[in-house]
Amino acid sequence: LDEFPGKEGFIHIAEVASGWVKYIRDHVREGQKVVCKVLQVNTQKGHVDLSLKQVNDHQRREKIQEWKNEQRADKLLQIVTTRAGIPFEEAVRAFAGDLVTTYGTLYAAFEAVAANPKALEEDGLKGSWTKAFVEVAQENIVLPTVTITGVLEVVSAAPDGVESIKSALIGAEKAGTGSVKVRYVAAPKYRMEVTAPDYKAAEAMLKESVDVAVDIIKKAGGTASFERSE
């Protein structure tokens, strides 16, 4: 078990696949790295029972990505310790455990600092290594994002309608805390594009931007409508 050095697990033939297993090498081969589900652990005997068939494709992909992230995090931590002039083994004992306790995983710690350089300080983690940690996180971690779009239609027949529409679009771009872009499609339609860390945040940000634009144009006597893109 890669995550628990020195530990081995056992998969019963019934937990290899849903159907009858005629040839084991049709399902798993020597030296192959696989993702399994832990069924039970006998701490007295040191036995770990695993299942291969109870892991779906989504779980498998997520676990493999998590494992790759942690491998990368170990390499990044080595860069941190080199810059800070601290032996790697000493760093593991001194603060790596605190990072995992605070953020869940070492890679999550790098992601948190990449998003917020003051995260370590705000979470009460201090030491001569923090400056190097922030530098390495900022240099190497590209935060995952999602982008959603929609079409905003704004109309104003007022003498100063052009200025009202302009104000509404500028207001939409400035709303929220993430990235909101408004692009001209064809009058009176404008494409709105929101980029955020996840879909929930993106949807909330898009709604806020649309609400601001609609409010501005309606107060100026115009009309507005919005259609979310697939």
C-alpha positions as CSV (number, residue, x, y, z in Angstrom):
1,L,0.0,0.0,0.0
2,D,1.8,3.1,-1.3
3,E,0.2,5.4,1.3
4,F,1.3,3.2,4.2
5,P,4.9,2.0,3.7
6,G,5.6,-1.5,4.9
7,K,1.9,-2.5,4.8
8,E,0.3,-5.0,2.4
9,G,-3.3,-5.6,1.6
10,F,-5.3,-8.7,0.4
11,I,-8.0,-8.8,-2.3
12,H,-10.1,-12.0,-2.3
13,I,-10.9,-13.4,-5.7
14,A,-14.6,-12.5,-5.2
15,E,-13.6,-8.8,-4.8
16,V,-11.6,-8.7,-8.1
17,A,-14.6,-8.4,-10.5
18,S,-18.4,-8.6,-10.5
19,G,-18.5,-11.7,-12.7
20,W,-16.6,-15.0,-12.8
21,V,-12.8,-14.5,-12.9
22,K,-11.4,-17.1,-15.2
23,Y,-8.0,-15.5,-15.8
24,I,-6.7,-13.2,-13.1
25,R,-4.4,-11.4,-15.5
26,D,-7.4,-10.2,-17.4
27,H,-8.1,-8.0,-14.4
28,V,-4.8,-7.3,-12.7
29,R,-1.1,-8.0,-13.5
30,E,2.1,-8.2,-11.5
31,G,3.6,-4.8,-10.9
32,Q,0.4,-3.0,-11.8
33,K,-0.7,-0.1,-9.6
34,V,-4.4,-0.2,-8.8
35,V,-7.0,1.7,-6.7
36,C,-8.8,-0.4,-4.1
37,K,-11.4,0.2,-1.4
38,V,-10.6,-0.9,2.1
39,L,-13.2,-3.3,3.4
40,Q,-11.9,-3.9,6.8
41,V,-8.7,-3.8,8.9
42,N,-7.7,-6.4,11.5
43,T,-5.3,-4.4,13.7
44,Q,-4.3,-7.4,15.8
45,K,-3.3,-9.6,12.8
46,G,-2.3,-6.7,10.6
47,H,-4.6,-7.8,7.8
48,V,-6.1,-5.3,5.4
49,D,-8.9,-6.6,3.2
50,L,-9.4,-4.7,-0.1
51,S,-11.8,-4.7,-3.0
52,L,-11.0,-3.9,-6.6
53,K,-14.6,-4.3,-8.0
54,Q,-16.1,-1.8,-5.6
55,V,-14.2,1.2,-7.0
56,N,-15.9,3.0,-9.9
57,D,-14.2,4.9,-12.7
58,H,-14.8,8.3,-11.1
59,Q,-13.3,7.2,-7.7
60,R,-10.4,5.6,-9.5
61,R,-9.5,8.8,-11.4
62,E,-9.9,11.0,-8.3
63,K,-7.6,8.7,-6.3
64,I,-5.0,8.5,-9.0
65,Q,-5.0,12.3,-9.3
66,E,-4.8,12.7,-5.5
67,W,-1.8,10.3,-5.4
68,K,0.0,12.2,-8.2
69,N,-0.7,15.4,-6.4
70,E,0.9,14.1,-3.3
71,Q,3.9,12.8,-5.2
72,R,4.3,16.3,-6.6
73,A,3.8,17.9,-3.2
74,D,6.7,15.9,-1.8
75,K,9.0,17.2,-4.6
76,L,7.8,20.7,-3.9
77,L,8.5,20.3,-0.2
78,Q,12.0,19.2,-1.1
79,I,12.5,22.5,-3.0
80,V,11.1,24.4,0.0
81,T,13.6,22.8,2.4
82,T,16.5,23.4,0.0
83,R,15.7,27.1,-0.2
84,A,15.1,27.4,3.5
85,G,18.2,25.5,4.3
86,I,16.4,22.8,6.3
87,P,17.1,19.0,6.0
88,F,14.0,17.3,4.4
89,E,13.7,14.8,7.3
90,E,13.7,17.6,9.8
91,A,11.0,19.5,7.8
92,V,8.8,16.4,7.8
93,R,9.1,16.2,11.6
94,A,8.8,19.9,12.3
95,F,5.9,21.2,10.1
96,A,4.8,18.8,7.4
97,G,2.4,17.1,9.8
98,D,0.9,20.5,10.9
99,L,0.3,21.3,7.2
100,V,-1.6,18.0,6.7
101,T,-3.6,18.5,9.9
102,T,-4.6,22.0,8.9
103,Y,-5.3,21.5,5.2
104,G,-6.0,17.8,4.8
105,T,-3.1,17.0,2.5
106,L,0.3,18.5,1.7
107,Y,-0.8,19.4,-1.8
108,A,-3.9,21.1,-0.5
109,A,-1.6,23.2,1.7
110,F,0.3,24.3,-1.5
111,E,-3.0,25.1,-3.2
112,A,-4.2,27.2,-0.2
113,V,-1.0,29.2,-0.2
114,A,-1.1,29.7,-4.0
115,A,-4.6,31.1,-3.6
116,N,-3.8,33.2,-0.5
117,P,-0.1,34.0,0.3
118,K,-1.1,34.9,3.8
119,A,-2.8,31.5,4.5
120,L,-0.1,30.1,6.6
121,E,0.1,33.2,8.8
122,E,-3.7,33.3,9.1
123,D,-3.8,29.7,10.2
124,G,-1.1,30.2,12.8
125,L,1.7,28.3,11.0
126,K,5.1,30.1,11.6
127,G,8.7,29.4,11.0
128,S,11.8,30.2,8.9
129,W,10.4,27.9,6.2
130,T,7.2,29.8,5.5
131,K,8.7,32.4,3.1
132,A,10.2,29.6,0.9
133,F,6.9,27.7,1.1
134,V,4.9,30.7,-0.2
135,E,7.4,31.3,-3.0
136,V,7.4,27.7,-4.2
137,A,3.5,27.5,-4.0
138,Q,3.2,30.7,-6.0
139,E,5.7,29.6,-8.6
140,N,4.5,26.0,-9.2
141,I,0.7,25.7,-8.4
142,V,-1.8,26.6,-11.0
143,L,-5.2,26.6,-9.3
144,P,-8.1,24.7,-10.9
145,T,-10.8,26.9,-12.3
146,V,-14.2,26.5,-14.2
147,T,-15.7,28.9,-16.7
148,I,-19.4,29.4,-17.3
149,T,-21.1,31.7,-19.8
150,G,-24.4,33.2,-20.7
151,V,-25.9,35.9,-22.9
152,L,-27.2,39.2,-21.4
153,E,-29.6,41.2,-23.5
154,V,-29.9,44.9,-22.6
155,V,-32.1,47.5,-24.3
156,S,-32.7,51.2,-23.7
157,A,-34.7,53.7,-25.8
158,A,-33.7,56.6,-23.6
159,P,-31.7,59.5,-25.1
160,D,-28.8,58.5,-23.0
161,G,-29.5,54.8,-23.5
162,V,-26.0,54.0,-24.7
163,E,-24.5,55.4,-21.5
164,S,-27.0,53.4,-19.4
165,I,-26.1,50.2,-21.2
166,K,-22.4,51.0,-20.8
167,S,-22.9,51.5,-17.1
168,A,-24.8,48.3,-16.8
169,L,-22.0,46.3,-18.5
170,I,-19.3,47.9,-16.5
171,G,-21.2,47.2,-13.3
172,A,-21.5,43.5,-14.3
173,E,-17.8,43.2,-14.8
174,K,-17.0,44.8,-11.5
175,A,-19.5,42.7,-9.5
176,G,-18.2,39.7,-7.5
177,T,-14.7,38.8,-6.4
178,G,-13.6,36.6,-9.3
179,S,-13.1,37.1,-13.1
180,V,-16.1,38.5,-15.0
181,K,-15.8,39.4,-18.6
182,V,-18.5,41.0,-20.9
183,R,-18.0,40.8,-24.6
184,Y,-20.1,42.2,-27.4
185,V,-21.9,39.7,-29.5
186,A,-24.5,41.6,-31.6
187,A,-26.7,44.4,-30.3
188,P,-28.4,44.1,-27.9
189,K,-26.7,40.9,-26.9
190,Y,-23.5,40.6,-24.8
191,R,-21.7,37.4,-23.8
192,M,-20.9,37.1,-20.1
193,E,-18.0,34.8,-19.0
194,V,-17.3,34.0,-15.4
195,T,-14.2,32.1,-14.1
196,A,-14.1,30.8,-10.6
197,P,-12.5,28.0,-8.5
198,D,-15.6,25.8,-8.7
199,Y,-19.1,25.7,-10.3
200,K,-20.9,26.8,-7.1
201,A,-18.8,30.0,-6.8
202,A,-19.1,30.6,-10.5
203,E,-22.9,30.4,-10.5
204,A,-23.1,32.7,-7.6
205,M,-20.8,35.2,-9.2
206,L,-22.7,35.1,-12.5
207,K,-26.0,35.7,-10.7
208,E,-24.5,38.6,-8.8
209,S,-23.2,40.2,-12.0
210,V,-26.4,39.7,-13.9
211,D,-28.4,41.2,-11.0
212,V,-26.2,44.3,-11.0
213,A,-26.5,44.8,-14.7
214,V,-30.3,44.3,-14.7
215,D,-30.8,46.6,-11.7
216,I,-28.8,49.4,-13.4
217,I,-30.5,49.2,-16.7
218,K,-34.0,49.0,-15.2
219,K,-33.4,52.1,-13.0
220,A,-32.4,53.9,-16.2
221,G,-35.7,53.0,-17.8
222,G,-34.4,50.1,-20.0
223,T,-35.0,46.4,-20.0
224,A,-32.8,43.3,-19.6
225,S,-32.9,39.6,-19.9
226,F,-30.4,36.8,-19.4
227,E,-30.0,33.3,-20.8
228,R,-27.6,30.8,-19.3
229,S,-25.4,28.9,-21.8
230,E,-25.2,25.1,-21.6
